Amino acid sequence: MTGIKVDIRANAPLFIEADPDTFGRVFAAMNSDDQVAVLDAIAEHMLPHPMQWDHIAIELEKPQHARVRGELQAMLFPKGDQ
């Protein structure tokens, strides 16, 4: 599995940050098994926060997110599946 860059800013407590671009770059470099494992982990960790999916859906409807919305729709709902 490809790692995520960690920037340690203090001895204690330890804070780990990965900006969206870095996370996306690491995700893209993973093999498909690891990518599915990451998506599974996201879904698992979102279980206590079901309303967050609504907030994500609302955010995806914004014009600036048209590209990612279209790519997700094409992946999840291919034209042949309709």
Backbone as CSV, one residue per row, in Angstrom:
resi,resn,N_x,N_y,N_z,CA_x,CA_y,CA_z,C_x,C_y,C_z
1,MET,0.848,-1.183,0.000,0.000,0.000,0.000,0.890,1.241,0.000
2,THR,0.532,2.213,-0.785,1.261,3.472,-0.843,0.960,4.271,0.415
3,GLY,1.964,4.920,0.983,1.782,5.657,2.225,1.296,7.078,2.008
4,ILE,0.902,7.693,3.089,0.493,9.095,3.104,1.586,9.869,3.825
5,LYS,2.014,10.976,3.223,3.063,11.805,3.815,2.584,12.364,5.157
6,VAL,3.443,12.284,6.151,3.127,12.771,7.490,4.080,13.904,7.837
7,ASP,3.519,15.025,8.285,4.314,16.170,8.719,4.149,16.285,10.226
8,ILE,5.203,15.994,10.994,5.132,16.054,12.451,5.539,17.455,12.880
9,ARG,4.622,18.159,13.551,4.850,19.537,13.944,5.276,19.694,15.396
10,ALA,5.103,18.666,16.204,5.463,18.751,17.621,5.732,17.341,18.140
11,ASN,6.418,17.263,19.267,6.698,15.956,19.852,5.429,15.307,20.395
12,ALA,4.588,16.070,21.058,3.330,15.536,21.586,2.350,16.686,21.730
13,PRO,1.148,16.568,21.427,0.533,15.443,20.738,0.941,15.397,19.265
14,LEU,0.696,14.284,18.647,1.065,14.074,17.256,-0.124,14.421,16.373
15,PHE,0.079,15.313,15.420,-0.957,15.690,14.465,-0.543,15.220,13.078
16,ILE,-1.441,14.567,12.389,-1.166,14.089,11.043,-2.136,14.785,10.100
17,GLU,-1.605,15.371,9.033,-2.433,16.068,8.057,-2.142,15.545,6.662
18,ALA,-3.166,15.431,5.850,-3.025,15.141,4.426,-4.073,15.992,3.721
19,ASP,-3.630,16.908,2.874,-4.603,17.733,2.173,-5.285,16.886,1.091
20,PRO,-6.418,17.342,0.575,-7.161,16.552,-0.408,-6.336,16.169,-1.636
21,ASP,-5.492,17.084,-2.127,-4.690,16.776,-3.311,-3.698,15.665,-3.018
22,THR,-3.037,15.727,-1.866,-2.085,14.682,-1.494,-2.800,13.349,-1.322
23,PHE,-3.939,13.364,-0.650,-4.697,12.134,-0.471,-5.120,11.564,-1.821
24,GLY,-5.592,12.429,-2.721,-5.992,11.976,-4.051,-4.839,11.374,-4.828
25,ARG,-3.666,11.988,-4.737,-2.478,11.485,-5.436,-2.087,10.108,-4.887
26,VAL,-2.134,9.956,-3.560,-1.808,8.663,-2.947,-2.856,7.626,-3.347
27,PHE,-4.122,8.007,-3.316,-5.212,7.091,-3.688,-5.046,6.623,-5.135
28,ALA,-4.726,7.558,-6.036,-4.568,7.211,-7.447,-3.408,6.247,-7.670
29,ALA,-2.385,6.300,-6.822,-1.219,5.433,-6.975,-1.440,4.036,-6.394
30,MET,-2.516,3.855,-5.642,-2.790,2.555,-5.027,-3.290,1.572,-6.082
31,ASN,-3.136,0.285,-5.792,-3.754,-0.713,-6.668,-5.251,-0.765,-6.361
32,SER,-6.004,-1.411,-7.225,-7.459,-1.394,-7.086,-7.939,-2.029,-5.785
33,ASP,-7.250,-3.065,-5.294,-7.650,-3.682,-4.018,-7.547,-2.668,-2.875
34,ASP,-6.443,-1.923,-2.843,-6.273,-0.923,-1.793,-7.262,0.223,-1.959
35,GLN,-7.557,0.619,-3.202,-8.541,1.682,-3.420,-9.906,1.269,-2.896
36,VAL,-10.296,0.028,-3.166,-11.583,-0.459,-2.648,-11.542,-0.519,-1.123
37,ALA,-10.418,-0.907,-0.543,-10.294,-0.943,0.918,-10.454,0.446,1.514
38,VAL,-9.902,1.471,0.852,-10.066,2.846,1.330,-11.534,3.258,1.244
39,LEU,-12.192,2.964,0.126,-13.614,3.313,-0.005,-14.448,2.580,1.041
40,ASP,-14.111,1.326,1.298,-14.811,0.559,2.331,-14.602,1.187,3.703
41,ALA,-13.376,1.610,3.996,-13.085,2.248,5.280,-13.849,3.568,5.416
42,ILE,-13.944,4.329,4.327,-14.715,5.581,4.369,-16.167,5.272,4.694
43,ALA,-16.746,4.313,3.979,-18.143,3.955,4.228,-18.340,3.485,5.670
44,GLU,-17.406,2.689,6.177,-17.491,2.187,7.551,-17.435,3.332,8.567
45,HIS,-16.496,4.256,8.374,-16.339,5.358,9.322,-17.473,6.379,9.215
46,MET,-18.194,6.365,8.104,-19.328,7.272,7.935,-20.612,6.726,8.566
47,LEU,-20.633,5.454,8.945,-21.844,4.864,9.523,-22.427,5.679,10.681
48,PRO,-21.611,6.221,11.598,-22.179,7.025,12.678,-22.650,8.412,12.219
49,HIS,-22.398,8.760,10.968,-22.705,10.103,10.465,-23.517,10.044,9.165
50,PRO,-24.662,9.361,9.157,-25.402,9.176,7.900,-25.834,10.482,7.238
51,MET,-26.113,11.513,8.020,-26.531,12.782,7.411,-25.409,13.443,6.635
52,GLN,-24.156,13.084,6.923,-23.037,13.669,6.189,-23.123,13.326,4.705
53,TRP,-23.681,12.136,4.379,-23.854,11.784,2.962,-24.760,12.811,2.278
54,ASP,-25.789,13.299,2.982,-26.658,14.334,2.424,-25.883,15.618,2.167
55,HIS,-25.032,15.990,3.110,-24.215,17.194,2.943,-23.256,17.040,1.758
56,ILE,-22.700,15.842,1.600,-21.807,15.582,0.468,-22.589,15.680,-0.836
57,ALA,-23.792,15.107,-0.872,-24.622,15.166,-2.081,-24.959,16.606,-2.441
58,ILE,-25.290,17.416,-1.441,-25.588,18.830,-1.679,-24.357,19.542,-2.227
59,GLU,-23.205,19.268,-1.662,-21.960,19.888,-2.127,-21.654,19.484,-3.567
60,LEU,-21.895,18.209,-3.888,-21.627,17.733,-5.248,-22.536,18.360,-6.294
61,GLU,-23.686,18.874,-5.887,-24.608,19.515,-6.831,-24.131,20.896,-7.270
62,LYS,-23.151,21.453,-6.575,-22.655,22.782,-6.926,-21.936,22.722,-8.272
63,PRO,-22.055,23.793,-9.069,-21.439,23.806,-10.404,-19.937,23.506,-10.392
64,GLN,-19.224,23.955,-9.388,-17.779,23.740,-9.365,-17.395,22.274,-9.163
65,HIS,-18.375,21.443,-8.841,-18.099,20.013,-8.641,-18.712,19.155,-9.750
66,ALA,-19.070,19.777,-10.871,-19.712,19.054,-11.977,-18.828,17.926,-12.508
67,ARG,-17.522,18.167,-12.625,-16.623,17.143,-13.161,-16.615,15.894,-12.287
68,VAL,-16.396,16.077,-10.987,-16.329,14.905,-10.101,-17.699,14.235,-10.006
69,ARG,-18.774,15.019,-10.007,-20.124,14.445,-9.981,-20.334,13.573,-11.207
70,GLY,-19.945,14.077,-12.377,-20.097,13.321,-13.616,-19.267,12.049,-13.628
71,GLU,-18.038,12.141,-13.130,-17.175,10.960,-13.092,-17.726,9.902,-12.141
72,LEU,-18.233,10.333,-10.987,-18.828,9.381,-10.040,-20.083,8.742,-10.626
73,GLN,-20.925,9.546,-11.290,-22.135,8.998,-11.910,-21.782,7.980,-12.980
74,ALA,-20.788,8.293,-13.812,-20.391,7.376,-14.878,-19.836,6.069,-14.307
75,MET,-19.107,6.156,-13.189,-18.528,4.960,-12.584,-19.612,4.129,-11.884
76,LEU,-20.457,4.801,-11.111,-21.446,4.085,-10.307,-22.682,3.665,-11.100
77,PHE,-23.008,4.441,-12.121,-24.225,4.178,-12.902,-23.900,4.225,-14.399
78,PRO,-23.154,3.234,-14.897,-22.823,3.241,-16.326,-24.095,3.268,-17.171
79,LYS,-24.005,3.877,-18.335,-25.179,4.048,-19.200,-25.882,2.733,-19.496
80,GLY,-25.158,1.629,-19.596,-25.762,0.325,-19.865,-26.587,-0.203,-18.701
81,ASP,-26.445,0.360,-17.490,-27.161,-0.133,-16.307,-28.516,0.528,-16.103
82,GLN,-28.874,1.453,-16.983,-30.127,2.196,-16.760,-31.331,1.456,-17.263
